[in-house]
Amino acid sequence: MKPTGELPMKILAVEFSSELRSVALVEKLPDGTSRVRGSALEKGGRNAHAFDLVELALQEAKMEREEIDCIAVGIGPGSYTGIRAAIALAQDGHLGHELKLVGISSVECLAAQTFADGIRGRASFIVDAQRNEFYLATYEMGENGFSEIEPLHLATFVEVEKRIAENQLVFGPDVKRLFAKAQDLYPNGEMLGQLASQETDFVSGEKLEPIYLREVSFVKAPPPRVISD
């Protein structure tokens, strides 16, 4: 593994949890601050062109792949396929180059973006969980930072609608189509990388898992039917 010491740490941030997929190169400086060196994004479609986005971000940052020290992944909740693709990319980099890995909640990323945009007070963040349910968490935006005051959980359509009716701020990916007074907001690689620059709790590749609040159940297929003459 490359020593970092007091040298800048170069972070590749991969955020594929929504339809707006993004990659960013963020550099953590020795004084603890960070700066975005390059980024790339695409919207729509079912498959993220992961390596193409990485190459575009590297070109903008004028960096080589071998310079990367850490990969940060947005682990959702959100698109299970997209998050799995991001994790697979990180695990591949980890196994091939012994990079540091860190997973960060995509909802925390949304909260950080809202704080950076100057929003203050209480705000809820939702992600479509299908089946007429939403992943929901609430944060308090203070003058010096933000903190979670309601942990991530599954909420009904009616619960979200009620909060909006009470004039609570609600943000999330592609939510305005469902709730006219909610505000669309997508997690992005640039903020993900900046959050990762403050992390010290790195993980091994096999411990990177999507945030998924429902129990995963599998139904065994019935045996083939045999029809005799």
N, C-alpha and C positions, 0 to 999 in steps of 0.2 A: 504493500500500500504506500502511496506517495505520502511523504511527511508534509504536514501543513504548517505546524509551528506558528510563526507570526506571518507567514505568507498568506495572501488572499486565498479564500476557499471559493472555488468555482462550482456553482450548483446548477444542475439541469433540472428544471421543474416541469412536470408533465401533468396536465389537468384535463382529463377526458370524461369527466362525470356528467357533462351536459352536452347539448347539441353544438355548443360553441367550444370546440376543442382547441387547446393552446399549449404551447411549449415556450419556455423562457430560459435564458442563461442569466443567472444572477450571481454577482460576485460579492462575497462577504469580505470586507476590508479589515485590516488588523485593529482598527479602532472600534470595531463592532457594528459599524454602519454597513449598508449594502447598497448596491447600485445594479440596475438592469442593464445588461450589455447587449442583449438581443432577444427577439421574440418572434413567434409566428403563430397564426391561428387559421382555423377553417370552421365553417358553419354548415350544418345540414349533412345529410347522408348518414348511412348506418355505420360506415367503416372509417375510422380515422387513419389517415396516411401518416402513421407515427414517425417513421424514419425520414420521410420527406420534410415533415415539420421540424424535426431535430436538425436536419441539415440546413434548412433555411435560417433557423435561429443561430446556428453556429456561424454561418456565413455573415449574418448581420453583426454578430459579436466579434468577428475576425478571430475565432478560436478554433482549435482542433479538438476532436473528440477525446484525444488522449489527455487533454488538459483538465477534464472534468474530475472533480474530487467527490462529488455527492450527487445523488439523484433523489429528488423529492417527488412524491406521488400524491395527488388528490384522491383520497380513498372513499369519497362519497359522503353521504348517500347520493345515488343518482343512477346513471346508466351502468347497469351491471357489466354489459359487454365492453363499454368504453373504459371503465375502471380496471377490468381484467386485462385489457390490452396495455394500459399504462403500467400495471404491475408486472406484466410479462416483460415489457421493455426494461423496466428497472432490474428485474431479476437477471435478465440476460447480461446487462451491464455489470451487475454485481459479480456474477460468476466469472465473467470474462476479465474484469479489470480490478476486482476487489474494491469497489467503490463503497462509500458510506451510503446508507439508505435511510429515508425517513418518510413515514406516512402521515398526512395531515388531513383532518376533516375538511371537506369541501364547504360545509356550512360555516366553519370557523373562517375560512377564506372569504366567504360572503360578508361575514361580520366585519372582518378587517377592511374590506373594500368600502363598506358603508361608513366605517369610522374615518377612513382616509378621505372620503368625500365630504366630510364635515357634518354628517348626521349625528345628532345628539339625542339622548333620551332612550326610550325602550323601543326595540324593533324585533319583530319575529321574522324568521327565515323558513321558507317552505320549499320542499322538493317533491314533485309528483311521485307518489309511491304506487300508482295504479290502484285498481279496485276501489276507486272513489276515496282514497286515503292519501295523506301527505306526511312526509317526514317534517317535523316542526321543532324548532328550538328558538328560545328567546334570549336576547342579549341586552345588557344595559350599556349604552354608549356614554362614557363620561368625558370629562375634559382631557384627561391624561391617558385614557385607554378604554378598553371594553372588557366586559366579563359576562360569562354565561349565567343566567339566572333561572332558566328553565331548560333542563336537559333535553336532548334530542329524543323524540318519541313519535309514535304514529298518531295522527289526528284525523278526524273526519272532515269531510267537506263542510258540514254544518258548523263545526268548531272554527274553522278558518273564516268562514263567512261571518260568523258572529264577531270575531276580532276586528274584521274590517269594518263592520257596521258600527263598532265602538270607536272607530277612527284610530285604531292601532296601525302602526307602520308595518307593512308586510312586504317582504322582498323574496324573489326567487327566480330561477330560470324558467322563462316562458310561462309565467303565471298570469299575466295580464289577460290572456285569452279566456281564462276561467273566472278571474276576479277583476272587474274593471278598475277598482281602486287600488289594486296591488301594483307593485313596481317590478318590472323585469330586471333581473340582475344575474349575471353569470360568473361563476368562479373563474379566475384566470391564472395562468402560469406565472405572471409577473408578481402578483401578490403571494402566490404559493411559495415562490422562491424566496421572497423577503421574509415570510414567516419561517421557512426552513433555515434561514440564516441565523435565527435566534435559538435553534434547537441544538441540544447536545445528546439527546437520547436516541441514538441510531439503532437500527434493528437489522437482523439478518433477513435475507430474501424470503425465506419460508414464513416469516412472521408478518409479512405485508398482506393484509386481508381487507377486502371491501367492508365498509360499514353497511350492515344489512340487519334490520330489526325484526324481520319475520323469521320464523323457523323454516329451515329448508326441508321440504318433504319430498320424497320420491315414491311414486306409485309403481309397483312392479307390474310389468306387462303380463297379461294372462298367457298361458301356454298356447301354442298354435292349435287351432281346431282341426281335428282329424275327421274327415268325412269318408266313410266307407261305402262302397257300392252295395 
